[in-house]
Amino acid sequence: MRICSTRDRALTVSLSQAMQQGLAPDGGLFVPAELPHIGLPRHGVTTLAGTARTLLAPFFEGDALAPRVPEIVAEAFTFPAPLRRVQGDPERLSVLELFHGPTAAFKDFGARFLAACLARIPGDGRPLTILVATSGDTGGAVAAAFHGRPGVEVVVLYPAGLVSPLQERQLTCWGGNVRSFAVQGSFDDCQRMVKQAFADPELRTRLRLNSANSINIGRLLPQLCYFGAAALRVWESEGRAPGFLVPSGNLGQAVACVWARAIGLPIGEIVLVHNANRTVPDFLADGEWRPRPSIATLASAMDVGDPSNMERLRFLFPDAAGMAGSLRAVSVSDSQIRECIRAEYAQTGLVLCPHSATAVHVYRSLDPGVRRETHWIAVATAHAAKFAEIVAPLIGGTLTMPPALAELATRPVAHEDLPADFAALRARLGTT
Ligand SMILES: *Cc1c(COP(=O)(O)O)cnc(C)c1O
């Protein structure tokens, strides 16, 4: 399969090249030049890994990594994505749990898959350096995914004092090939320093830099697999296509779910659920794209006012009306998030993180007729225990850490302090 830039269909590369480059040279995002039509797979769909092998094969066709897809999948998909029916629900609500990986959020799928791919793309003698700026969650997933891989150095930049204690632990507990820099500045400073590094000729000669950030196409492909696997499970048992309620921020999940439907998997409605950052719901309402600064909410990993993956959605749906006909988008407030976490626990025993609660809130507020017609799947993007300070008071109880997070709490932590200055970063890179 050829991969092209969202800004130029004629600018094509292989999938391996797209994963190595991250961003297209013209500033666009990499997308499949044409999506394959897979339709309903007949075999190999009983497990998530089996589904992933079947669904990903056409994306890797013609790429040097094609023969290695089975081992990449085996290495990346080592934890499940269970689809659980909500107890006591008279209609059909299921929750797709994407938080059983090492850092208890769905970003583990993308980060581990990309790590498994990059580790198998031959280098050129320069060490591979993964340089990532994080406001909290992404950096932990990337560090976990690349930790312990020979020939790779991971450098994580986070704003000192501006991430939660649990997030800081996830960024600083690795050691070995992972270096964590607490930058004396904001997240924007971290991002600026990373961008400067990518633009620096001296560093680029010395190191093979990759950002492994969420606009990398290698992070979206594995996400398509769990949407597909969940849809096939409902299709096989009930003969109908489920609808998805997708907590959304930078729209990576949205793109993965739309791609899964576009390649022929049985997916009905896709509803993008945003927090108070309403850029996307407003766009689908009036066709005007008005990016804005982000607003802080309880569902902080979705605090995005200018989602980069909109460029991929617009590549698929060039006109706004067409997009509005294929997707819905809604906005959920902090008070609705709080109320949903509280009520859902009281009524069904379900414990939700603030992000996952946005999706369940939308399900509960659907018209009862619409609710009955479809088997709805609310996507649970993170484990509630990651946000215990918000969730515990609302449910009036304590939360049990999943084993992976509990294990991180036992590790020693270490970080290096860094001024918010690119020259200081450059001097420290490649010097371990
Ligand atoms: C990143 C994230 C989201 C938003 O996903 P996008 O792909 O950026 O739209 C939602 N929930 C959690 C917990 C996340 O970490």
The ligand as an SDF file (V2000), in Angstrom:
LIG
                    3D

 15 15  0  0  0  0  0  0  0  0999 V2000
   -5.5440   10.5910   24.3900 C   0  0  0  0  0  0  0  0  0  0  0  0
   -6.7740   10.2670   25.1670 C   0  0  0  0  0  0  0  0  0  0  0  0
   -8.0800   10.5290   24.6730 C   0  0  0  0  0  0  0  0  0  0  0  0
   -8.3110   11.2350   23.3560 C   0  0  0  0  0  0  0  0  0  0  0  0
   -7.9830   10.4340   22.2420 O   0  0  0  0  0  0  0  0  0  0  0  0
   -7.6670   11.0930   20.8240 P   0  0  0  0  0  0  0  0  0  0  0  0
   -7.2230    9.9580   19.9740 O   0  0  0  0  0  0  0  0  0  0  0  0
   -6.5750   12.1090   21.0630 O   0  0  0  0  0  0  0  0  0  0  0  0
   -8.9170   11.7320   20.3330 O   0  0  0  0  0  0  0  0  0  0  0  0
   -9.1610   10.1310   25.4250 C   0  0  0  0  0  0  0  0  0  0  0  0
   -9.0050    9.5280   26.6340 N   0  0  0  0  0  0  0  0  0  0  0  0
   -7.7810    9.2780   27.1320 C   0  0  0  0  0  0  0  0  0  0  0  0
   -7.6870    8.6260   28.4650 C   0  0  0  0  0  0  0  0  0  0  0  0
   -6.6180    9.6250   26.4250 C   0  0  0  0  0  0  0  0  0  0  0  0
   -5.4020    9.3770   26.9590 O   0  0  0  0  0  0  0  0  0  0  0  0
  1  2  1  0
  2  3  1  0
  2 14  2  0
  3  4  1  0
  3 10  2  0
  4  5  1  0
  5  6  1  0
  6  7  2  0
  6  8  1  0
  6  9  1  0
 10 11  1  0
 11 12  2  0
 12 13  1  0
 12 14  1  0
 14 15  1  0
M  END
$$$$
